C-alpha cells in the first residue's frame, strides 16, 4: 500500500499529463500499489485521447490583416508554471491580474497594446505602472503615464527596428480546454515559436482550428516575463480595422530616446 509520506512524494513528482489524476490516486491510496499504477496508466491513456492531448488541429491559423481585441493579463511569477493553462487561467493564487487591449493593422505594420493596470512585466525594476506599446514605422515606443516612476520619461524607444512575431514559423505544441460561463467546453490549440532573438518563447492559442467548417479565432498569447510568464487571454476579438486614432503618437515620442529601464 501507499503510505502518506510516499504519497506526497508521488504527487509532487507527477508529470504534467498526469496532474489531473491526483484525485484518482488519493481515492485509491489504501489499495495495493500495482492497482494504483494500473488505474493511473489507464486514465492517462484515456486523457491522452480525449483530454490532456485533445484533438489535433486540421487548420493552420494566421492572424487576420487587422483586428481589435481586449484581454485579461495574468503575470505568473513562478517560472515552473509555464502556460498554457486550462480555461486560460493560471492556478489560483499564482498570478497578478490586469487588463488591456490590442489594436493591429498589418497593412501599415502598426500595433498598439494598452496596459490598463500594469505595464508588461519584462523589466528588471518592475512594471507597476500603466503603459502603451506603440509600434509604428518599424519602431516600438513605450508610452508612459502620470503614474510612471520618478525619472522615467513620458515616452521612450523600446526597439528600433521592431520585429513582429512571425506566426507562420510557429509549430503546433498542445491542446487545452476552455469552459464558457454556460459550461460549454471548447478546445484551444497552441502554436509555439522559440525566437530567442526577440524574447521568445512565445505561444498563441487558437479555437476553430479542429474543423474546416469553422474559422480560426485567437484565444490567447503567452511569453516570458521577469520573473516567470505572462498570459494574455483574449476576449471580444473582432476583425475590424482600428480607428486611425489608435496610431496617434504623443509629442513626447517624436524625439524619444532609448528607454533607460531596459
Phi, psi and omega per residue, in radians:
X1 nan 2.833 3.138
X2 -1.592 2.119 3.072
X3 -1.508 2.768 -2.984
X4 -1.027 -0.677 -3.114
X5 -1.191 -0.656 3.089
X6 -1.218 -0.633 -3.131
X7 -1.072 -0.741 3.122
X8 -1.051 -0.707 3.124
X9 -1.119 -0.735 3.119
X10 -1.068 -0.811 -3.099
X11 -1.138 -0.622 -3.139
X12 -1.178 -0.486 -3.035
X13 -1.846 0.230 3.113
X14 -1.082 2.276 3.012
X15 -1.080 2.725 -3.063
X16 -0.969 -0.725 -3.140
X17 -1.103 -0.317 -3.102
X18 -1.771 0.044 -3.072
X19 -1.051 -0.523 -3.134
X20 -1.264 -0.131 -3.112
X21 -1.580 0.032 -3.141
X22 -0.927 -0.833 3.138
X23 -1.066 -0.622 3.140
X24 -1.144 -0.801 -3.126
X25 -1.101 -0.741 3.121
X26 -1.090 -0.680 -3.117
X27 -1.108 -0.633 -3.063
X28 -1.782 0.421 -2.993
X29 -1.211 -0.255 -3.102
X30 -1.848 0.197 3.091
X31 -1.847 2.914 -3.080
X32 -0.960 2.542 -3.064
X33 -1.001 -0.699 -3.087
X34 -1.093 -0.559 3.112
X35 -1.264 -0.642 3.078
X36 -1.073 -0.777 -3.136
X37 -1.112 -0.671 3.110
X38 -1.073 -0.805 3.123
X39 -1.085 -0.761 -3.108
X40 -1.096 -0.785 -3.119
X41 -1.146 -0.740 3.138
X42 -1.089 -0.791 -3.130
X43 -1.174 -0.654 3.125
X44 -1.107 -0.678 3.109
X45 -1.107 -0.730 3.117
X46 -1.129 -0.768 3.135
X47 -1.084 -0.627 -3.132
X48 -1.104 -0.494 -3.125
X49 -1.513 -0.772 -2.984
X50 -2.091 -0.093 -3.037
X51 -2.212 -1.478 -3.016
X52 -0.988 -0.916 -3.100
X53 -1.309 -0.718 -3.131
X54 1.268 -3.137 3.127
X55 -1.245 2.816 3.103
X56 -1.635 2.297 3.141
X57 -1.138 2.569 3.123
X58 -1.962 -0.057 3.136
X59 -2.132 2.349 3.039
X60 -1.610 1.994 -3.005
X61 -1.470 2.871 3.002
X62 -2.664 2.690 3.131
X63 -1.166 2.531 3.004
X64 -1.164 2.880 -3.093
X65 -1.134 -0.367 3.062
X66 -2.724 2.623 3.131
X67 -2.863 2.871 3.009
X68 -2.341 2.376 3.115
X69 -2.618 2.603 2.925
X70 -1.663 2.862 3.072
X71 -2.734 2.749 2.963
X72 -1.804 2.272 -3.141
X73 -1.798 2.382 3.068
X74 -2.135 2.127 3.024
X75 -1.789 1.997 3.123
X76 -1.829 1.956 -3.025
X77 -1.412 -0.235 3.125
X78 -1.418 1.965 -3.083
X79 -1.073 -0.400 -3.104
X80 -1.362 -0.250 -3.135
X81 -1.678 1.192 -3.066
X82 -1.320 2.382 3.045
X83 -1.122 2.881 0.095
X84 -1.497 3.029 3.138
X85 -2.278 2.555 3.042
X86 -1.056 2.496 -3.091
X87 1.140 0.201 3.141
X88 1.011 0.527 3.123
X89 -2.354 2.226 3.102
X90 -1.158 2.942 3.097
X91 -1.008 2.514 -3.095
X92 -0.995 2.424 3.078
X93 1.432 0.118 -3.073
X94 -1.936 0.025 -2.959
X95 -2.442 2.842 2.945
X96 -1.940 2.230 -3.000
X97 -1.778 2.514 3.067
X98 -2.635 -2.911 -3.117
X99 -2.541 2.868 3.141
X100 -3.039 -3.068 -3.132
X101 -2.538 2.667 3.067
X102 -2.211 2.401 3.066
X103 -2.151 2.275 -2.970
X104 -2.465 2.353 3.082
X105 -2.550 1.796 -3.074
X106 -1.234 -0.417 -3.120
X107 -1.105 -0.455 3.102
X108 -2.026 0.159 -3.119
X109 0.914 0.813 -3.073
X110 -2.097 2.518 3.069
X111 -2.687 2.468 3.061
X112 -2.312 2.233 3.019
X113 -1.962 2.233 3.139
X114 -1.933 2.088 3.113
X115 -1.789 1.896 -2.980
X116 -1.450 -0.387 -3.040
X117 -1.997 -0.746 3.047
X118 -2.683 2.628 -3.106
X119 -1.253 2.869 -3.115
X120 -0.985 2.234 -3.007
X121 -1.438 1.231 3.133
X122 -2.176 0.226 -3.088
X123 -1.913 2.496 -3.060
X124 -1.052 -0.665 -3.069
X125 -1.608 0.307 3.101
X126 1.567 3.087 -3.067
X127 -2.649 0.707 -3.098
X128 -1.455 1.010 3.139
X129 -2.768 2.613 -3.096
X130 -1.246 2.685 3.110
X131 -2.828 2.893 2.931
X132 -2.129 2.505 2.882
X133 -1.792 2.027 -3.107
X134 -1.991 1.964 -3.092
X135 -1.959 1.799 3.129
X136 -2.472 2.618 3.113
X137 0.944 0.657 3.092
X138 1.153 0.267 3.104
X139 -2.137 2.414 3.094
X140 -1.856 2.105 3.121
X141 -1.892 2.620 2.943
X142 -1.916 2.091 3.103
X143 -1.718 2.170 -3.110
X144 -1.911 2.816 -3.062
X145 -2.077 -2.991 -3.006
X146 -1.137 -0.336 3.133
X147 -1.516 0.165 -3.125
X148 -1.179 2.695 3.138
X149 -1.109 2.691 3.107
X150 -1.034 2.353 3.136
X151 1.574 -0.168 3.105
X152 -1.483 2.376 -3.135
X153 -1.292 2.791 3.097
X154 -1.213 -0.324 3.078
X155 -2.716 2.510 3.097
X156 -2.672 2.903 -3.089
X157 -1.602 2.137 3.107
X158 -1.503 -0.760 -3.120
X159 -2.673 2.361 3.091
X160 -2.610 1.852 0.087
X161 -1.425 2.792 3.096
X162 -1.758 2.358 -3.126
X163 -1.985 2.143 3.066
X164 -1.234 2.664 3.067
X165 -1.161 2.310 -3.139
X166 -1.579 1.636 -3.079
X167 -1.046 -0.541 -3.091
X168 -1.110 -0.344 -3.136
X169 -1.618 -0.051 3.126
X170 -1.314 2.659 3.137
X171 -2.165 2.579 3.138
X172 -1.076 2.378 -3.081
X173 -2.075 -0.917 -3.087
X174 -2.868 2.996 -3.140
X175 -2.171 2.370 3.063
X176 -2.123 -3.134 -3.102
X177 -2.120 2.389 3.021
X178 -2.063 2.319 3.129
X179 -1.929 2.199 -3.123
X180 -1.336 2.920 3.119
X181 -0.993 -0.492 3.108
X182 -1.632 0.317 3.007
X183 1.234 0.362 2.993
X184 -1.428 2.304 -3.116
X185 -1.720 2.458 -3.127
X186 -2.421 2.430 3.135
X187 -1.478 2.533 3.065
X188 -2.157 2.130 3.094
X189 -1.678 2.342 -3.072
X190 -1.939 2.204 3.027
X191 -1.780 2.412 -3.068
X192 -2.052 2.502 3.108
X193 -2.319 2.136 -3.101
X194 -1.214 -1.120 3.035
X195 0.729 1.007 -3.131
X196 -1.097 -0.412 -3.112
X197 -1.195 -0.297 3.110
X198 -2.169 0.429 3.016
X199 1.680 0.215 3.141
X200 -1.176 3.035 0.235
X201 -1.432 2.667 3.062
X202 -2.076 2.719 3.043
X203 -2.470 2.429 3.133
X204 -2.182 2.204 -3.134
X205 -1.743 2.489 -3.094
X206 -2.361 2.423 2.884
X207 -1.778 2.992 3.092
X208 1.245 0.406 -3.112
X209 -1.998 0.179 -3.083
X210 -1.796 0.086 3.114
X211 -2.678 2.559 3.072
X212 -1.334 -0.090 3.142
X213 -1.615 -0.014 3.135
X214 -2.130 2.838 -3.134
X215 -1.827 2.378 3.111
X216 -1.062 2.432 3.126
X217 -2.381 2.128 3.131
X218 -1.070 2.392 -3.102
X219 -1.963 -0.491 -3.105
X220 -3.032 2.907 -3.116
X221 -2.508 2.299 -3.123
X222 -2.305 2.713 -3.135
X223 -2.859 2.972 -3.111
X224 -1.273 2.632 3.139
X225 -2.270 3.081 3.036
X226 -2.096 1.710 -0.082
X227 -1.637 3.012 2.960
X228 1.471 -2.302 -2.966
X229 -2.462 2.753 3.042
X230 -2.156 2.400 2.976
X231 -2.191 2.220 2.954
X232 -1.793 1.976 3.119
X233 -1.658 1.961 -3.016
X234 -1.276 2.624 3.038
X235 -2.619 2.598 3.096
X236 1.005 0.736 3.123
X237 -1.274 2.216 3.103
X238 -2.309 2.620 -3.138
X239 -1.516 0.291 -3.111
X240 -1.262 2.696 3.098
X241 -1.406 2.308 -3.121
X242 -1.069 2.606 3.047
X243 -1.091 2.497 -3.129
X244 -0.940 -0.432 -3.138
X245 -1.157 -0.285 3.113
X246 -1.076 -0.407 -3.069
X247 -1.791 0.192 3.100
X248 -1.073 2.243 -3.136
X249 -1.835 2.191 3.076
X250 -1.078 2.634 3.110
X251 -0.996 -0.551 -3.109
X252 -1.144 -0.280 3.135
X253 -1.515 -0.294 -3.002
X254 -1.176 -0.496 3.077
X255 -2.107 0.513 -3.034
X256 -1.213 2.584 3.085
X257 -1.933 3.074 -3.112
X258 -1.056 2.451 -3.125
X259 -1.041 2.261 -3.094
X260 -1.323 -0.162 -3.076
X261 -1.816 0.221 3.132
X262 -1.327 nan nan
